[in-house]
Amino acid sequence: MARPSEPVRELLKTLGASDDEIDEAAETGPTALIALGARGLMTREEEPAAPPAEPPKPEPEPMAAADEHALVDLLRSIGTSDAEIDRAKEKGTSSLFALAVDRLIVPGAERMTRAEVAERSGIPDDEAQTYWRAMGFAGVAEDEPAFTEADVEMLRLLKNLMQSGFINRDAALQMTRVMGRAMASVAAAQLDLVRSLGGGLSVQDARREAVVALVQARSALLDVVERALVYMWRRHLADEAKRAAVAIDSSSGDYVVGFADLVGFTAMSAQMDEQTLAAAVSRFESTAVDIVGGLSGRVVKMIGDEVMFEALSAADSAEIGLRLVEAFAEDDSFPDIRAGIAEGAATPYQGDLFGPAPNLAHRLVDVAYPSTVLVSASVHDALENDPRYEFSAVRPQVLKGFGRTRFWRVKRASE
């Protein structure tokens, strides 16, 4: 590749890059030069203030102003219009950096307003904004050029899908919301993961480093993540279809639902630092996913220190609950687990389960003692003669929404 122009070289050197680093990046390509500039821009540090005893020195150019100049040069080098840069400048340096991140990660050189997107996609602006919000994105001003051809193509896909008659508008919006929430969680978790690698840094510095790392690794990262998401979606779709086929063969058609949580975790978390808390939640989540998946179950959702799961049978659900309790029983440094399980009617909606069975399971986990698994009458009846388990009746209690309710504690059968 040709050597970078002198203005580009001088800009990168002002951001702390050496001639060797610039030449090495130039051999890789323009993307590497941009990443080198972004890294230098975001890793610069202000000079420490002079000690009070020394004579006052002339004040250096404010950091924000220096950042602004460099960001403008970076944005222009990747084809951002002056109008877009000026709009971002009015909001401050952080908006300029956000604009740079958007241009580096979101494909498409041409940026369009809402009216232009509506014209190209054939979908009215108010309808397009409904889908935009359903995907979880913030509202966009009418005159802001925030959209690319990728946004137009997505709206066309939705339009064609609805016109095919395969799916109606309400169903399309429902699936859009589900996918939007899922992708938002994936994106936030990825940035948090990168940020967590900056141990010892302040929260602000760690976030800055996370964004810079994301920009630098975007080419390889985006390709890997896109392929991984498609792969995992296909595998999960196949698993859900097989699970549905098994349910069709079930005589009752009921769902087996369980909840498990960490006893006293809220109080304990108040004594933990951020890293220790994150490690504890991660350990609980990874253990739950491993145990539930190992018994052909499905983790419906994680709710802080609680996991909701679905099992294929009463026996699988009891085994899941007991294994979760046993996984941490000998660890004095970790909270005890308790679980509640019920079998009965439930309504699936957007990947979640609602109705009597999940409600009862949640009531049971709320009244369970540490390291115990409580089950509903239906689960007890299904497993009463199973030699692997022992049941002890718990005194009936009044549970919200269910009145006076009988339930049992399940344990492994004595050797």
C-alpha positions as CSV (number, residue, x, y, z in Angstrom):
1,M,0.0,0.0,0.0
2,A,1.1,3.6,-0.6
3,R,2.6,5.5,2.3
4,P,0.0,7.7,4.1
5,S,-0.1,11.4,3.2
6,E,1.9,13.8,5.3
7,P,-1.3,15.4,6.9
8,V,-2.5,11.9,7.9
9,R,1.0,11.0,9.3
10,E,1.2,14.3,11.2
11,L,-2.3,13.8,12.7
12,L,-1.4,10.3,13.9
13,K,1.8,11.4,15.4
14,T,0.0,14.1,17.3
15,L,-2.1,11.3,18.7
16,G,1.0,9.5,20.0
17,A,1.7,7.0,17.1
18,S,5.3,6.4,16.1
19,D,6.5,6.3,12.5
20,D,6.9,2.6,12.7
21,E,3.4,2.1,14.0
22,I,2.0,4.3,11.2
23,D,4.0,2.4,8.5
24,E,2.9,-0.9,9.9
25,A,-0.8,0.2,9.9
26,A,-0.4,1.6,6.4
27,E,0.7,-1.8,5.1
28,T,-2.5,-3.4,6.5
29,G,-4.8,-0.8,5.0
30,P,-6.9,2.3,5.7
31,T,-8.9,0.5,8.4
32,A,-5.8,-0.1,10.5
33,L,-4.8,3.6,10.1
34,I,-8.3,4.6,11.4
35,A,-8.1,2.2,14.3
36,L,-4.6,3.5,15.2
37,G,-6.0,7.1,15.2
38,A,-9.0,6.0,17.4
39,R,-6.7,4.3,19.8
40,G,-4.4,7.2,20.1
41,L,-7.3,9.6,20.5
42,M,-9.0,7.7,23.3
43,T,-5.8,6.7,25.2
44,R,-4.3,10.1,25.5
45,E,-4.0,11.4,29.0
46,E,-4.1,15.0,30.3
47,E,-0.8,16.3,31.7
48,P,-0.8,16.3,35.5
49,A,-1.5,19.6,37.1
50,A,1.6,21.5,38.3
51,P,2.3,21.4,42.0
52,P,1.1,24.5,43.8
53,A,4.6,25.4,44.9
54,E,5.8,25.9,41.3
55,P,5.1,29.1,39.4
56,P,1.9,29.0,37.4
57,K,2.4,27.7,33.8
58,P,0.4,28.7,30.7
59,E,-2.8,26.6,30.5
60,P,-2.6,24.0,27.8
61,E,-5.4,23.7,25.2
62,P,-8.4,22.1,26.8
63,M,-8.6,18.4,26.3
64,A,-12.1,18.6,24.9
65,A,-10.9,21.0,22.2
66,A,-7.9,18.9,21.3
67,D,-10.2,15.8,21.1
68,E,-12.6,17.7,19.0
69,H,-10.0,18.7,16.4
70,A,-8.7,15.1,16.1
71,L,-12.2,13.6,15.9
72,V,-13.2,16.0,13.1
73,D,-10.1,15.0,11.1
74,L,-10.9,11.3,11.8
75,L,-14.5,11.7,10.7
76,R,-13.6,13.5,7.5
77,S,-11.0,10.9,6.7
78,I,-13.8,8.2,6.6
79,G,-16.1,10.3,4.5
80,T,-18.4,11.9,7.1
81,S,-20.0,15.1,5.8
82,D,-19.3,18.5,7.4
83,A,-23.1,18.9,8.0
84,E,-23.1,15.8,10.1
85,I,-20.0,16.8,11.9
86,D,-21.3,20.2,12.7
87,R,-24.5,18.7,14.2
88,A,-22.5,16.5,16.4
89,K,-20.1,19.3,17.4
90,E,-23.1,21.3,18.8
91,K,-23.7,18.4,21.2
92,G,-20.1,18.1,22.4
93,T,-17.0,15.9,22.0
94,S,-18.8,12.8,23.3
95,S,-21.3,13.1,20.4
96,L,-18.4,13.4,17.9
97,F,-16.9,10.2,19.3
98,A,-20.3,8.5,19.1
99,L,-20.6,9.6,15.5
100,A,-17.2,8.1,14.8
101,V,-18.1,4.8,16.4
102,D,-21.3,4.7,14.3
103,R,-19.5,5.4,11.1
104,L,-16.9,2.8,11.8
105,I,-19.2,0.0,12.8
106,V,-22.5,0.5,10.9
107,P,-22.0,-0.2,7.2
108,G,-23.0,2.2,4.5
109,A,-21.4,5.4,3.4
110,E,-24.6,7.2,2.4
111,R,-26.8,8.4,5.3
112,M,-30.5,9.1,4.9
113,T,-33.3,10.9,6.8
114,R,-36.5,9.2,7.8
115,A,-38.3,10.6,4.7
116,E,-35.7,9.2,2.4
117,V,-35.9,5.8,4.0
118,A,-39.7,5.8,3.7
119,E,-39.4,6.8,0.0
120,R,-36.9,4.0,-0.8
121,S,-38.5,1.3,1.3
122,G,-42.1,2.0,0.3
123,I,-43.1,2.0,4.0
124,P,-44.7,5.2,5.5
125,D,-42.5,7.0,8.0
126,D,-44.8,6.5,10.9
127,E,-44.9,2.7,10.2
128,A,-41.1,2.6,9.8
129,Q,-40.7,4.3,13.1
130,T,-42.9,1.8,14.8
131,Y,-40.6,-1.0,13.6
132,W,-37.5,1.1,14.6
133,R,-38.8,1.4,18.1
134,A,-39.8,-2.2,18.2
135,M,-36.2,-3.1,17.5
136,G,-35.3,-1.2,20.6
137,F,-33.7,1.9,19.0
138,A,-34.1,5.4,20.2
139,G,-36.2,7.9,18.2
140,V,-34.5,9.8,15.4
141,A,-35.3,13.4,14.4
142,E,-36.9,14.0,11.0
143,D,-33.9,15.8,9.6
144,E,-31.2,13.6,11.1
145,P,-29.3,11.5,8.5
146,A,-29.0,8.4,10.7
147,F,-30.1,5.6,8.3
148,T,-28.3,3.5,5.7
149,E,-29.2,1.2,2.9
150,A,-29.2,-1.7,5.5
151,D,-32.1,0.0,7.3
152,V,-34.0,0.3,4.0
153,E,-33.3,-3.4,3.2
154,M,-34.6,-4.5,6.6
155,L,-37.9,-2.6,6.1
156,R,-38.3,-4.1,2.6
157,L,-37.8,-7.6,4.1
158,L,-40.5,-6.9,6.7
159,K,-42.8,-5.5,4.0
160,N,-42.3,-8.5,1.7
161,L,-42.8,-10.9,4.6
162,M,-46.1,-9.4,5.6
163,Q,-47.3,-9.2,2.0
164,S,-46.5,-12.9,1.5
165,G,-49.3,-13.7,4.0
166,F,-47.0,-15.9,6.1
167,I,-47.1,-13.4,9.0
168,N,-49.3,-10.5,9.9
169,R,-48.4,-7.1,11.3
170,D,-48.9,-7.9,15.0
171,A,-46.8,-11.1,14.7
172,A,-44.1,-9.2,12.8
173,L,-43.9,-6.6,15.5
174,Q,-43.9,-9.2,18.3
175,M,-40.9,-11.0,16.7
176,T,-39.2,-7.7,16.1
177,R,-39.4,-6.8,19.7
178,V,-38.1,-10.2,20.8
179,M,-35.1,-10.1,18.5
180,G,-34.4,-6.5,19.3
181,R,-34.3,-7.2,23.1
182,A,-32.1,-10.2,22.5
183,M,-29.6,-8.3,20.3
184,A,-29.5,-5.4,22.7
185,S,-28.6,-7.7,25.5
186,V,-25.9,-9.4,23.4
187,A,-24.3,-6.1,22.4
188,A,-24.4,-4.8,26.0
189,A,-22.8,-8.0,27.3
190,Q,-20.1,-7.9,24.7
191,L,-19.1,-4.4,25.6
192,D,-19.2,-5.2,29.3
193,L,-17.0,-8.2,28.7
194,V,-14.4,-6.1,27.0
195,R,-14.7,-3.4,29.7
196,S,-14.2,-6.0,32.4
197,L,-10.7,-6.8,31.0
198,G,-9.6,-3.3,32.0
199,G,-9.1,-4.3,35.7
200,G,-7.8,-1.5,37.8
201,L,-9.1,1.2,35.6
202,S,-11.7,3.7,36.6
203,V,-15.2,3.0,35.3
204,Q,-14.9,5.9,32.8
205,D,-11.5,4.7,31.5
206,A,-12.7,1.1,31.3
207,R,-15.7,2.1,29.2
208,R,-13.5,4.2,27.0
209,E,-11.1,1.3,26.5
210,A,-14.0,-1.0,25.7
211,V,-15.2,1.2,22.9
212,V,-11.8,1.7,21.5
213,A,-11.1,-2.1,21.6
214,L,-14.4,-2.7,19.8
215,V,-13.6,-0.2,17.1
216,Q,-10.1,-1.7,16.6
217,A,-11.4,-5.3,16.4
218,R,-14.6,-4.5,14.5
219,S,-13.7,-6.2,11.2
220,A,-12.9,-9.6,12.7
221,L,-15.4,-9.2,15.5
222,L,-18.4,-8.4,13.4
223,D,-17.8,-11.3,11.0
224,V,-17.4,-13.8,13.8
225,V,-20.4,-12.5,15.8
226,E,-22.7,-12.4,12.7
227,R,-21.8,-16.0,11.8
228,A,-22.2,-17.2,15.4
229,L,-25.6,-15.6,15.9
230,V,-27.0,-17.2,12.7
231,Y,-25.5,-20.6,13.8
232,M,-26.9,-20.4,17.3
233,W,-30.3,-19.2,16.1
234,R,-30.6,-22.2,13.7
235,R,-29.6,-24.7,16.4
236,H,-32.0,-23.2,18.9
237,L,-34.8,-23.2,16.4
238,A,-34.1,-26.9,15.7
239,D,-34.1,-27.6,19.5
240,E,-37.4,-25.7,20.0
241,A,-39.0,-27.6,17.1
242,K,-37.9,-30.9,18.6
243,R,-39.2,-29.8,22.1
244,A,-42.5,-28.9,20.5
245,A,-42.7,-32.3,18.8
246,V,-42.1,-34.0,22.2
247,A,-44.8,-31.9,23.8
248,I,-47.3,-33.0,21.0
249,D,-46.8,-36.6,22.1
250,S,-47.5,-35.7,25.8
251,S,-50.8,-36.9,27.0
252,S,-51.5,-33.8,29.1
253,G,-49.9,-31.0,27.1
254,D,-48.9,-29.3,30.4
255,Y,-45.7,-27.5,31.1
256,V,-43.2,-28.3,33.8
257,V,-41.7,-25.1,35.1
258,G,-39.2,-24.3,37.8
259,F,-37.5,-21.4,39.5
260,A,-34.2,-21.4,41.5
261,D,-32.6,-18.6,43.3
262,L,-29.7,-17.6,45.5
263,V,-30.8,-17.3,49.1
264,G,-29.9,-14.0,50.7
265,F,-28.0,-12.8,47.7
266,T,-29.5,-9.3,47.8
267,A,-28.0,-8.6,51.2
268,M,-24.7,-10.3,50.3
269,S,-24.3,-8.4,47.1
270,A,-24.3,-5.1,49.0
271,Q,-21.0,-6.2,50.5
272,M,-19.4,-7.2,47.2
273,D,-17.4,-5.1,44.8
274,E,-18.4,-4.9,41.2
275,Q,-16.0,-7.7,40.0
276,T,-16.9,-10.1,42.8
277,L,-20.6,-9.5,42.2
278,A,-20.3,-10.1,38.5
279,A,-18.2,-13.3,39.1
280,A,-20.9,-14.7,41.5
281,V,-23.8,-14.0,39.0
282,S,-21.7,-15.4,36.2
283,R,-21.0,-18.6,38.1
284,F,-24.6,-19.1,39.0
285,E,-25.7,-18.5,35.5
286,S,-23.1,-20.8,33.9
287,T,-24.0,-23.6,36.4
288,A,-27.7,-23.2,35.7
289,V,-27.3,-23.2,32.0
290,D,-25.0,-26.3,32.2
291,I,-27.4,-28.3,34.4
292,V,-30.6,-27.3,32.7
293,G,-29.2,-27.9,29.2
294,G,-27.6,-31.2,30.3
295,L,-31.1,-32.6,31.1
296,S,-32.7,-31.4,27.9
297,G,-34.3,-28.4,29.6
298,R,-34.5,-24.8,28.6
299,V,-33.4,-21.7,30.5
300,V,-36.4,-19.4,29.9
301,K,-34.6,-16.4,31.5
302,M,-32.2,-15.2,34.1
303,I,-33.7,-12.6,36.5
304,G,-30.7,-11.3,38.5
305,D,-30.0,-14.0,41.1
306,E,-32.9,-16.2,39.8
307,V,-33.2,-18.6,36.9
308,M,-36.5,-19.8,35.4
309,F,-36.4,-23.1,33.5
310,E,-38.6,-25.4,31.6
311,A,-38.2,-29.2,31.7
312,L,-39.5,-32.0,29.5
313,S,-40.8,-34.1,32.4
314,A,-41.5,-34.0,36.1
315,A,-38.5,-36.3,36.6
316,D,-36.2,-34.0,34.7
317,S,-37.4,-31.0,36.7
318,A,-36.8,-32.7,40.0
319,E,-33.3,-33.7,38.9
320,I,-32.5,-30.1,37.7
321,G,-33.7,-28.6,41.0
322,L,-31.6,-31.1,43.1
323,R,-28.5,-30.7,41.0
324,L,-28.7,-26.9,41.3
325,V,-29.0,-27.2,45.1
326,E,-26.1,-29.7,45.2
327,A,-23.8,-27.7,43.0
328,F,-23.2,-25.1,45.7
329,A,-24.1,-27.1,48.9
330,E,-20.5,-27.5,50.0
331,D,-19.3,-24.0,49.2
332,D,-19.5,-21.8,52.3
333,S,-18.5,-18.8,50.3
334,F,-21.5,-19.0,48.0
335,P,-25.2,-18.6,48.9
336,D,-27.4,-21.6,49.1
337,I,-29.8,-22.5,46.3
338,R,-33.5,-23.2,46.7
339,A,-36.0,-24.2,44.0
340,G,-39.7,-24.5,43.3
341,I,-41.2,-26.6,40.6
342,A,-44.8,-27.0,39.2
343,E,-46.5,-28.8,36.4
344,G,-49.7,-27.4,34.8
345,A,-51.1,-25.0,32.3
346,A,-48.9,-22.2,30.8
347,T,-49.0,-19.9,27.9
348,P,-45.9,-19.4,25.8
349,Y,-45.3,-15.8,24.7
350,Q,-42.2,-14.3,23.2
351,G,-40.0,-17.1,24.5
352,D,-41.4,-16.7,28.1
353,L,-44.1,-18.7,29.9
354,F,-47.1,-17.3,31.7
355,G,-50.0,-18.7,33.6
356,P,-50.7,-21.1,36.6
357,A,-47.7,-23.4,36.4
358,P,-45.0,-20.7,36.3
359,N,-46.9,-18.6,38.9
360,L,-47.1,-21.5,41.3
361,A,-43.5,-22.5,40.8
362,H,-42.5,-18.9,41.7
363,R,-44.7,-19.0,44.8
364,L,-43.0,-22.2,45.9
365,V,-39.4,-20.9,45.5
366,D,-40.4,-17.9,47.6
367,V,-41.4,-20.1,50.6
368,A,-38.7,-22.7,50.2
369,Y,-35.9,-23.0,52.8
370,P,-32.3,-22.8,51.8
371,S,-31.0,-26.0,50.0
372,T,-34.5,-27.4,49.5
373,V,-36.6,-28.2,46.4
374,L,-40.4,-27.8,46.7
375,V,-42.7,-29.4,44.1
376,S,-46.4,-29.0,43.4
377,A,-49.0,-31.8,43.9
378,S,-48.8,-32.6,40.1
379,V,-45.1,-33.2,40.2
380,H,-45.4,-35.2,43.4
381,D,-48.1,-37.4,41.9
382,A,-46.0,-38.0,38.8
383,L,-42.9,-39.1,40.8
384,E,-44.4,-40.6,44.0
385,N,-43.4,-44.1,43.0
386,D,-40.0,-43.2,41.5
387,P,-37.4,-45.0,43.6
388,R,-34.8,-42.2,43.0
389,Y,-36.7,-39.7,45.2
390,E,-38.3,-39.3,48.6
391,F,-41.1,-36.8,49.4
392,S,-42.1,-35.2,52.6
393,A,-45.3,-33.3,52.8
394,V,-45.1,-29.6,53.9
395,R,-47.8,-28.1,56.0
396,P,-50.3,-26.4,53.5
397,Q,-49.8,-22.7,53.2
398,V,-51.9,-19.9,51.7
399,L,-50.1,-18.8,48.6
400,K,-51.0,-15.6,46.8
401,G,-53.3,-16.4,43.9
402,F,-53.7,-20.0,44.9
403,G,-55.2,-20.0,48.4
404,R,-54.5,-22.9,50.7
405,T,-52.0,-25.1,48.8
406,R,-50.4,-28.5,49.4
407,F,-46.9,-29.1,48.2
408,W,-43.9,-31.4,49.0
409,R,-40.2,-31.3,49.5
410,V,-38.3,-33.7,47.2
411,K,-35.0,-35.3,48.2
412,R,-32.8,-38.0,46.8
413,A,-33.8,-41.5,48.1
414,S,-31.7,-42.7,51.0
415,E,-28.9,-45.1,50.1
